[in-house]
Amino acid sequence: DVKVTQSSRYLVKRTGEKVFLECVQDMDHENMFWYRQDPGLGLRLIYFSYDVKMKEKGDIPEGYSVSREKKERFSLILESASTNQTSMYLCASGTGVLETQYFGPGTRLLVL
Amino acid sequence: AQSVTQPDIHITVSEGASLELRCNYSYGATPYLFWYVQSPGQGLQLLLKYFSGDTLVQGIKGFEAEFKRSQSSFNLRKPSVHWSDAAEYFCAVGVTGGFKTIFGAGTRLFVKA
């Protein structure tokens, strides 16, 4: 079975802190994605990566950056956390951009 | 612009009753369509997908969906709902040009005994 793990299930940070969310997949997938999930808005794509060291902006990249130094690991970085970044963050991986995506359990981030 | 609409924010059905969750999409080309389910506290799991061919697709857990091009719809159905089906359901469309997947806002399903 494909496994996608995320470093934390719950995280509480203060405004202005730098926040790292990490995601690891064990199926050698080329593509990895970061979404945020908010009630009534569904999933919105923040960034995705189709190869090591490659990244593409999604629909809501402002205030976020990403890093993919190894194929299995995709990190989301909040350079200076703000309260409007309080949300559920979901990582996913897949073999092709139009193929099935496999999701991690999510990280619920609260920024105070 | 591409979009996915799930008209029902939440639906309540009795256990054993049939279920239909609605999904409409807006996309100019042939769509790649997906239904995912998110159980409480978990990530999303694929239920089924449609790329081409037979417009009625079967998925896991007894779910099926029918692609209707004329109505731009991809509704999810199950003939008899179980209490364990209570979850949030997301319809999604794959966008070839932008190489990404657009998700609907989700429909939360409640199952009453």
Interface residues (C-beta under 8 A of the other chain):
Chain A: V4 Y35 G40 L41 G42 L43 R44 L45 F48 Y50 E56 G58 L90 A92 V97 L98 T100 Q101 F103 G104 P105 G106
Chain B: V4 Q6 I9 Y32 F34 Y36 G41 Q42 G43 L44 Q45 L46 K49 F51 F90 G94 T96 F99 K100 T101 F103 G104 A105 G106
